[in-house]
Amino acid sequence: MAMSCKDGNKHGIDNGKYVRYTPEQVEALERLYHECPKPSSIRRQQLIRECPILSNIEPKQIKVWFQNRRCREKQRKESSRLQAVNRKLTAMNKLLMEENDRLQKQVSQLVYENGYFRQHTQSTTLGAKDTNCEPVVTSGQHNLTSQHPPPRDASPAGLLSIAEETLTEFLSKATGTAVEWVQMPGMKPGPDSIGIVAISHGCPGVAARACGLVGLEPTRVAEILKDQPSWFRDCRAVDVLNVLPTANGGTIELLYMQLYAPTTLAPARDFWLLRYTSVLEDGSLVICERSLKNTQNGPTMPPVQHFVRAEMLPSGYLIRPCEGGGSIIHIVDHMDLEPWSVPEVLRPLYESSTVLAQKMTMAALRQLRQIAHEVSQSNVTGWGRRPAALRALGQRLTRGFNEALNGFNDEGWSVMGNDGMDDVTILVNSSPDKLMGLNISFANGFSSISNAVLCARASMLLQNVPPAILLRFLREHRSEWADNNIDAFSAAAVKVGPWSLPGSRVGSFANQVILPLAHTIEHEELLEVIKLEGVGHTPEDAMIPREMFLLQLCSGMDENAIGTCAELIFAPIDASFADDAPLLPSGFRIIPLDSGKETSSPNRTLDLASALEIGPTGNRAPNDTVNSGCTRSVMTIAFEFAFESHMQEHVASMARQYVRSIISSVQRVALALSPSHLSSHGGLRSPLGTPEAQTLARWICNSYRCYLGVELLKSGNEGGGELVLKTLWHHSDAIMCCSLKALPVFTFANQAGLDMLETTLVALQDITLEKIFDDHGKKTLCSEFPQIMQQGFSCLQGGICLSSMGRPVSYERAVAWKVLNEEENAHCVCFMFVNWSFV
């Protein structure tokens, strides 16, 4: 930074306000800046001593130079960010204008069809009707394919004819009006949204369409989208059986694709496809696909055992380069999934365009956005892992779970006989490929001696319980359904040395700590490490800490996402946590079967009124409202165990009993979370309409004003109990109440308090007050508690506390006060943590 000196001193001494730095001095300062952008006073003096060229410059001027340099760097980054946002908004504006043009064409066509239909109806009324002819136009449905396509053969010319027809039909869906598209419910508009997502209305099969902007070049986008198993979690394999170049520089590929079945109650799907890749005249890259059928006289693929042959109607990707970098992409997925082949209760899953949009169309956009985000960020994330390695781990978890769930014969799975009941299916796999990842040698010479893998799987229908709430409970309260002995036995496949067999007593893993590992941009998928800690039971090892680790993938916890399934998949891992660590995934998959949107809150409680202890009978009133309509879902459970072959019968019996106990636990939890159960215990009321909750909110505010002399809420207590509760619920600071018992437990928390504790109102009452404080915090609390009870309040200094997941939380200060009821008696103690954040 060169600035004129007031006296023109050639040595650069600042006798006035400004200094002119020589190029050599600027070069030296720039070099030092890259080493340390914000040096301390001591460091600046050291720099002057180490660099003779800076000896004639005062330390104060060095400080000013670094301040200005940091300011310019910040302005440069902000300018780059704004330019990127501007480019994105320009591209999105172009996309929206094109979408508006397409919608106008669709409106014009619908108006024309409506006029024709009305004219045809009037003609029918006048008697000019031929009873043997069918209507030419039907509302909301268009004839996308010819009923009698011209005959073709398997020659290159015949395949090119099919490919060109596929391209035309795909473009008519992607940018034209061949399908009537309606906006997918629940999508958030705006520049930061995933894109414009629509589902079909009135066309054969199920179809979804999306368009959006991604920060990757078209060729890279095409490469990612063609690798469907990497982003489409239901895709088992895509085999390219033949590749034919075309005269226009494109390629025609013959593909065989297999999809996993999402549940044990339905068979898997497969497709026999033609994929055509070409470049349009405007430079856009097109990848389109369709199923090859016998009616086209093209190449055929015989049926495959255990698979139902589904049909892909013209679908694909239109990828256009965007000015300034990146790509604008249009995605169309259109399938006939043969719903006749599944039980009646599962057919909504195969007849829903919303489900297809969530599982396939939006998954493609999310993968592209995730990779683009990773490219623009640091190459190394948490735990020293690269993003691609973490994505691969999540993919391995899902793929292993799907393999166990489907149990294909070509992967070595075979079904064992049952024990007289068919509720749990047992499969065994002794193939070398399955065991290759498990029989590994460890550093100390021990190795796994398991020579087979057993899977116990089952499915169950759940009524009227939101999948997201149930999954969250299973994730946060593992001890409610998991068995310590089984966890220990499952870990034997990746542990060094001998381990306990089922039936022997092991330490109780009572303490569960969730360690975040990675998450996707929209947090719809979380990858985390679960650390289970505990102590032994016998006197000899009572104080020896025991621990085990689980790699866990969690998705579908957003209750507002429509048509998406909730998954909790985990596998025991060794403490070394290598990228190629052997994985035996187990877990849960909950698939909603109703297309209606759930309006339940993640913070519904079973026992808020009893926690408030209002009245002598402890009337119970839940905290949140759930949609009164019936919510159905199917849960599929699969657990894998590595074992020695001579232990097969013993392990199979153990696995059956374990899965049955889990089913019982899930049914108990689902019943507790069911609105019908809640209604039988006092009815279902809105959280802001619950008199008990409004009463407690009024007591909290009145007691705060009584003891501290100021209002807790800006609006005071005006506006009635409902407004007070609503304002308290949305207060920015974490406010929570605990009972006045020998072991205080939390009975209420506002939204910020639930976020800080990383829990829900369902699970809040399982958390004790001492659990959230470390040793120093417990000592402080013990010394301050008598003051709270005598004086009525106490102000605590800032410190560190713990969430229910074991994550440290820092807070600037805390206030504790006694909450008095109408009779001036102490009801509970309230805490307010100010300016809290996760460390």
N, C-alpha and C positions, 0 to 999 in steps of 0.2 A: 504494500500500500504506500504509494508515493504521494506526499502532500507537501506544499510549499512551506519553507521555513520563514518565519517572520523577519529574521535578520540575514537570511541567506548563508548561514554558517555552513561551510563546506564539510565540516566534521559531523554534521547531523545533530548537534547539541540543541536542545529545545529551549531557547531563551524566551520564546513567546508561546503561542498556542499550538502550532503545527510543526511537523517534522517531515523533511523529505528523506525517505529511505533510499539508499542506493540499491541497485539490482542485486548486488551480492548480499546485502543485509536482508532484503526481502526473501531471497532464496534460502538463507540460513534460518530465518524465522518460519518460513513455510515448512522446512524440513523438521524443525522443532515442533511445529503445530501438529503435524501428522503423528509425531511420537507422543505428544501430550497436549491435547487441545485446551486444557484448563489447568495450567501450572500454578502451584501455590507461590506465595511470596518468597519463600526460601528457594524453591525451585527456579524462580525467575532470576534471583541473584546468582544462583549457581550457573544458569545459562550464560549470563554475562561474563562470568569468570572463565567458562569453558570455551566461549567463542570470542576471540579477540576483536573480531570485526564488529561486535556489538558493545564493546567496552565504553564507547563514548555516548551511548544512549542510556538515559536514566531509567531505572526500574519502573517508574510510573508510566513512562511512554511504552515500555514493553507490555505492561498490563493493559494499556489502552489498545495497543495493536492486537493483542489476543482477543480482547472483547469485541473489537470491530470484525476480526476474522471469524469469530464464532457467529456473530450477527449475520455476516455475509453468507456463511455456510447454511444457516437456518433459512435465510431468504431464498437461497438457491434451491434447497430441498422443498420449500413451500411452493416456489415457482414451478418446479418439476411436478409436484403433486397436482397443482391446479391445472397444469397443461394436460396431465394424464386424465384428470376428471373431465376437462373440457373435451378431449378427444372421445372419451367414453360417452359423454352426453350427446355429442354430435352424432356418433354412430347410433346411439339409442334413438335419437330423434329421427334419423333416417329410417331405422327399423320400424318405429311407430307410424311414420308416414306411409310406409309400404303396407303395414298391417291395416291402416285406415283405408287405403285404396282397396285392399282385398275385401274388407268388410263392406265397403260401398258396393262393390261388384256383387257380393253375396246378397246384400239387401235388394239390389235391382233384380237379381235372379229370382229371389223369393217373391217379390212383388209381381213379377211376370208369371211365375207359377201359380200364385194366388189368383190372379186374374183369369188365367186359363182354367183353373179348377172351378172358379165360380161360374165361368161361361159353360163349362162342361156340366156342372150341376143344373144350371138353368135348362140346358138342352135335355137333360134327363127328365126334368120335371114336365117338359112339354111332350114327352113320350118318344123323342128321337134318340132312343137308346138301343144299342145292340147288346143283348144280354150275354153274348158269347165272347165279347172282346174285353180285355183288361184295360184299366186306365193307363194312359201314357206316362203321367206324372203322379207321384205320390209325395205327400208333404214330408219334407225333412229327409227324404231318402233319394239318392241318385244312383243311376245305373253305372257303376264304376268300371265294370268289365263286361266285355261282350259275352253273351250267353253261348255263342258258338264261334270260338276263335278259329282263325284260319289254320289249316293243318300245317304242322311243322315237323322237323326231324331233329336228330341230335347232331347234325352237321354244324360247322361254324356259322354258316349262313342262317340256319334255323335258330340257333342260340342267339345270334345277333338280333334277329327279328323280335325274339322274346325280350331281349335286353332293351331295345329301343322302345318297345311298348311299355315296359316297366318304367323306364325313365319318364316317358310322357305322363303316365298316370301318377307317378310320384310327385312330379312338379305341379300337377293340377291339384294335389292335396296340400303340398307345402306352401305354394304361393297363389293358388287359384281357389275355386269354389266347388271343387268336386265333393268335398265333405262339408257338412254344416258343423262348424266348430263353435263351442260355447266355452267361455272362460271357466277354468277349473276353480271350484270354490276354495276359499282359504288362502289364495295366493296374494302375497304382499306386493303392491306396485311400487315403482320407484327405481332409481338408477342402481341401487345396491341389491335389488332383487335378483333371483336366479335367472329370470327371464320372463317371457310371455308364454304361459302354459295354457293349453286348451284341450278339451276332450270332445269326442264326437257325439253327435246327437242324431239318432235315426239311421245310422248306416250299419251294414252287416258287420258282425264281429265287434271287437273292441279296438278303439283307436285313440291315440293321443298325439298332440303336436306341441312343439316348443320352439321358440326362437330366442336367441340371446347373443351377447357379446362375450368373447373369451380372448384373453391376452396371449394367444398362441398363433403361430403361422398356420395357414391352411394345411400344408403337408404334415405338420406335426399333429394337428387335430385329426386328420384322416388316419394317421398311424395309430393314435390312441383309440379312436372309435372302432377300428377294425379288430382291435384286440379285446373283444367283448368279455372274455373270462376275467379280465383285470378290473372291470368296473361293474359288470352285470353279475351280481352275486348268485343269481339262479342259473347262470350259464355253466354247464359242466365242461363242455368242450366244443370247439369249432374246428372241424377237419376240412382242409382245402384239398379236394380230390383231383381237381384239374384246373389249369389256368390257360386261357386262350387270349392272345393279344388281338386287338381289333385294328382296322385300317386307320381309324381316327386317333390312334395313340392310347386308347383305353384298354381295359382288361375285363374279361369275363371269367368269373370263378364259379366252380361248382362246389357247394359247401354242404356238409352234413353237421348239423348243430343239435346238441342235446341240452335240455334244461332239467335241473333237479326238480323233484316234487317238493313243495314247501311244507308238506305234512305227510304223515304216514297214511292218511285216509284217501290219498289220491295217487294215481300213477304219474310217472314222469312224462315229459313231452319231448318230441324230437321234430326236426324240420329238414326237409330236402330242398336246398335253396340254390338260386342263381343270384350272384352278386355282380353288378356292373359298375365299374369305376370309369369315369370319363371327365373331360374338361369342356365346359360350355364355351360359346363364342366370347362371352364377356369375361372369361378367365375364372369363372366359378368352378369349384371342384365338386363333383356329384358322386355319391356312393349310394346306389339303390339296390334293393333286394326284393325277391318274391319267391314263393314256393313253386316248385315244378310239379305239375300234376299230369296224370295219365292223359287227360283230355287235350294236353298241348302236344302230344306225340314227341316230347323231348326225352332226354335220358331219365331213367327211373331208378328208384332206390327201394329195395324190398323192405317190408316192415321189420322192425327190430323188436325182439322179445322184451317185455316189461315197459315198453314205451308206447304212448299214444301219438300217432302222427298228426300234428297240428299244422295249420296253414298260415303262412305269412302272406298277406296281401301286399301290393306294392308299397314299400316303405323305404326309408333311407335318410341320407344327410345331404343337405345343400350347404356348402362351405364357401363363403365369399371373402376375399381379402378386404381388410378395412384400412382406410387411410390412417397413416401414423402407426401402423402395426396392429396385429391381432386379426381376429376373424369374426364375421357375422355368420351364425350357423342356424339353419332350420332343420329340425328333427321331426320325422313322422314315423310312428310305430303303429302298425295296423295288423291285427292278428285275429284268427278264429281258433280259440283254444279248445274247441270240442268239449263244451261243458257237459254234454250228455254222458261223458265217461266218469263223472264224479258223483258222489252222493248228493242228494237234493240240497242238503244243508250247506254244502260247499259251493254250489253253483254261483252264488253271488260273487265269489272270489274270481271266477273265470268269466264272468259276464260284466265286470266293472271296468270301464275305461279309466276311472280314477286310480284303481290299483295298478293298471298297466303304466299310467303316467308316473306314479311314485316309484315303482320298482325298476323301470327301464328308461323311460324318456328323461325324467329328471335326474336319474342316476348318471346318465351320460353327461348332462350339463354340469352336475356337481363334480364329476371326475375331472373334467376339463378345467373348471374354475380352481379346483384344488391343486392341480399340477401347475397351473399358471401362477397361483399364489406361492407355491414352493419355489418356483424358478426365481421369483422376484425377492424372496426372503433368504435368510441365512441357510446354508447347506446342512447345518447341524442343529438339531432340536434338543429337547430334554433327554436326559440319560445318555447324551453323546451319540444319539442315533440320527441317521439321515432320514428325511421324510419318506423317501421311497422304501427304506427298510421297514419303517413303521407301518406303511400301507401294506407291505408284503406280509407282515405279521398278522394284521387284521384280516387280510384275504385268506391266509392259511387257517385262521380260526374258523371263519365262515365256511370255507371249503371242506375242512375236516368235519365240521358239524353236519353239513349237507351229505357228505359221504356216509357218515354213520346213520343218518336219518333215512336215506334211501336204501342202503345196503345192497348195492348192485353185485350180482354174481361175478361179473368180470373183474371186480376188485377183490375177490376172494371171500365175500361174505356168504354165510350159510345160516339158515334159521334152525335154532334148537327147538325141540319139543317143549310144550308148555307143561305146567304143573296142574292142569285141570282147569285153569282159568286163562282166558285169552286177553286179559286187560293189558298185560305187559309182554312185549315180544323180545326175545333174546336172540341176538345174532353173534356169531363167532367168526373171526378172521385170523387165519394162520398163514396168510401169504407172505412171502419174503419182502415184498415191496412195502407192506404195511408195517412190518417190524423193523425195517432198515433204520428208521429214525430213532427207534427205541433202544436197540442193542448197541449202545455206544460205550466206549471205554472212557473211564475217568482218570484224572491225573494220578490218583493214588493207587491205581490198579484195580479197583472194584469196577464191575460192569453190571448192567442190568441183565437179569437172567430170565426175563419174561419172554415167552415164545408164542404168545397168542394175545389177541385183543377181543374183548367181549363188549357188546353194546346192548344196553337195556333201553327200550324206547316205548313210548305210549302217547296217546292223544286223548284229549278230553274237551268237552264242550263247556264253555263258561257262559253264564247268563248275567247280563246287566252289570258288568264290571268293566270299567275302562281299561284297556290293555296298558296304557302308559302308567296309570296309578299302581296297578298290580306289579308291573315290572320294577317300578321305583321301589316298591316295598321289598321285593325279592333282592334287589341290589343293596339296599341300605341295611337290611336285617337278615343277613345270611344265617345267623344263629337260629332263626325261627324255623328254618326248614332243613338246613344242612346237618350232617352227622360228622362229628370230629373223627371217629374211627374211619369212616369212608374217605374223608379228606386225606387222612394220613396214608391210607392204602393207595389212593389214587396218586399220591406224590411219590410212591415207591418207584415208579417208572423213570423218574428223573432225579431221584436222590442217590447219593453215594452211600454204599454200604447197606447193611441189613436194615429192615424196617418192620414195623408191627403188621401182623396179618389181621384181617377182619375178626372182630370178637375180642381182641385184646384191648386193654384200656390204654389210652394215650392221653397226652395233655389236653386240656380244654382250651380251644382257640377262642377265647371269649372276646378278645380285643381285635377288632377289624379296622385296618387303616387303608384307605383308598389313596393311592399315589397316582396323580394324573400323569399320563405319558404323552398323549397326543389327542387332538380332536380336529374334526373337519371345520371348514370355514363357518358354516352355519350351526355348528355344535349338534348336528343331527346324529353324529356318531362319535363315541368316546372310546379311546383305548387307554386302559389303565392297568396298574399293577396292584393287586390286593395282597396286603401283608397281614397274615393271621398270626397272632401272638398268643401265648398262654404258658401255663406251667403244668408240670406233671402231677399225677395223682398219688404216687407212692411216696412214702417218707424219704426214700433215698434220693428221688429226683424232684421233690416238691418245689424246690427253689431254682431248678434248672430251667431257664427260659427255652421254650420251643417256638419255632416259627416255620411257616411255609409261605410260598409265594404263588399267586395265581396271575396269569395274564388274562385280562378280561376285556371283552368288546361289548359295548352297550349302545343300543340304538333304539329309536322309536319312543323316546320319553316325552316328545312334544304332543300334548293332547290336542292341539289345534291342527296338526297335520292329518289330513283325511286320506284314508286308503293305504296307510303305511303300517307295517307290522312292527311289533316291539320284540327285540331280541336281547338276550343276556347269555353270552357264550364265553366260557372260560376254560382254562387248561392249566394244570400245575406246571411250574417251571423251576429250574434250578436257580440258585442265587446268582450264578454267573450270568444268566440271562443272555445267552449267545443268540445271534440272529438265526442260526440254524438249529436252535434248541428243539428237541423232540416235543411234539404237541399231541395230546389226546383230548380234543375239545369235547365238552359237555355243555348242557345248558337248556334254555327255554326259548321257544318262539311262540308269540301270541299274535294271531292273525284276526283282525276284525272282519266280521262277515256282513256287517250292515254298512250301507253307504251314508247313512245319516250322520250329521256332524254332532259330536259329543260336546256338551257345554259344561262338563264338570270341571271343577277347579282342582289343581294339583295339591291344594292344601285342605282338602276335606278332612274332617276329623270325626271319629266315632264317639267321642266322649267329652266334648267341650263343656257342656253344661255341668256334668258331674265334676269336671276339673275345676270349674268355678265354685262348685260346692254351694250353689244357691238353693236355699230351702232345705227342709229336713229330709225330704225323700230323695234329693239328688236327681231331679228330673233331667233326662238326657236330651240334648238337642244338637244335632250335627251342625257343622259350620258352613256347609256349602250345598249348593243345589246342583243336582245332576239332571240331565234330560230325562223326562219321565218315560220316554220310549225305551223299549227293550233293546239292550246292546248285547249282541251275541258275538262270541269270538271262539276260536279253536286254539287250544294250547297244545303244543307238541313238546315232549320232553325226551331228551336222549342223553345218556350217560355212558362213557367209555371207561373200561378198566383193562390194564395190561396185567397178565397173570401167567403162571406156569401151567402147562397143559394138564398136569395131574390134578390141578386145583379147579378144574373147569366146573364141576357140579357144585362145589362149595361156593365159588365166586358167582355162579349163575343164581343160586338161591339167595345169596346176599344182595345181588343187584336187583332181583325182583322185589324183595322186601323193602329195599331202599327207595326204589321208584314209587312203590305203593305208598310208602310213608310220605314222600314228597307230594304225591297227588292228594293225600288227605290234608296235608298242611296247606297246599294251595287252595283246596276247596274251602277250608276253614277261613283263610284270609279273604278269599273272594266273597264268601258269604258276609264277612264283616264289612267289606267295602261296598257291598251291594246296597243300592238305595232302598230296595224293598225291605231289607233287613233293618235299615235305619228307620224306615217309616214305621215299622212295628215297635220301635222303641221311642215313640214320641213324635213321629212325623218328621218331615223334611222341610227345613225352612232356610231362607236366604241368610247368609252370614250377617248382612247388615240389618236383617229383620229379626234376629234372635234377641229377645229381651235380655237374656242373661249376659250375652256378650256386650250389649249396649250398656247394661248396668256396670259391668266391670270396667269398661272404658271410662264411664263417668267417675267411678271411684278412683281410678288411676289419676285422672286429670285433677280432681278435687284435692286429693292427697298431695300431689306435687305442688299445687298452689298453696296449700296449707303450710307445708314444711319449708319450701324454698322461697315463697313469696312472689313467684312469677308464674305466668301461664305456661303450661307445657305446649299447648297448641296456639298458633297465631290467632286463630278465630275464637279462642277461648272455649267456653262450653255452650255457645249460642248455636241455635239451629236444631236442637233436639238430639236425642240419643243416637239416632242413625247417622247423622252428620258427624258427631263426635267420634263414633267408632270408625267411620270411613276415613276421617282425617288422621286418626291415630294409626289406622292400618297402613296408610300410605306415608307415614312419617319417614323422613330420610334416615334417621338414626335407628339403631336396633333396640327395640323395646320388648322386654320379656318379663314374665312373672313366674315366681316359683312359690311352692307351697311352704307353709310353716310347719314342717314335720321334722322328725329326727334326721331323715335323709331327704333334704329338699329336692323336689323334682319340678321341672318346668310344666306349667299349666296353660300358658298362653304366650304368644309372640306375634308381633306384627310381621308384615311381609319382609321388611329388612332384617328382622330378627331371625326369621326362618332361613333367609338367604345366608346370614352369617353362620348359623348353626348347621347349614347344609342339610336340612331336614324338612319335614312336612308336619302339619298339625296332627296327622295320623300318628306319627312316630314321636312327636314332641314329648309326650308324657313318659317315654322310656329313657329320657336323658336326665341325669341327676345334675345338680348344680356344681358339685365338685368335679364332675367329669370334664368340664370345659376350662378348668383352671389348671395351670402347672403348679409345681410345688411352691414357688414364690407367691403365686396368686392365691393358693389355698391358705398360706400363712397370713397374707394380708386380709383375706376375707374373714378368717377366724378372729383377727384382732379388731376388725371394723364392725362385725355383726352385732356385738352388744351395743355399740353406739347407734346403729341403725334402729334397734328396738327401743332404746331409751330416748335418744334425741329425735328419732323419726327419719333421719336421712344421713347420708355420708357421701362425700365426694372422693372418688378413688383416682389415683394417678394413672397415667397411661401405662400400657403394658401389653402382654401377649396372652391370649387365651386360645383354646382349641375348638374347632368345629366338631360335630358328631363324627365326621370322617377322619378326624385326627389332623386336619390341616391347621397350621398356625394362623391366627388372626391378630393383627395389631389394632389397637384403638388409642385415640388421643387422650381420652379421659372417660371415666364412667361415673354415673350417679345412681345411687341406690336409695330407695325410700320405702317407707312402710305404707301399705295401702289399707285404708280404713273403710269399713262398710257403713251402712246407714246408722248403726248403733254405736259408731266410733270404736268398734273393736277391730283388732288387726286381722285382716283377711289373708294377705299374702305380702311378699316383698317384690318390688318392681326394680329392674335394672335397665338403664339406658346407656348403651355404648356409643360414644360420639366419634364420628369420622373413623369408622372401622374399615379395614381392607385386608385382603389375604396377603400373607407374606410370600 
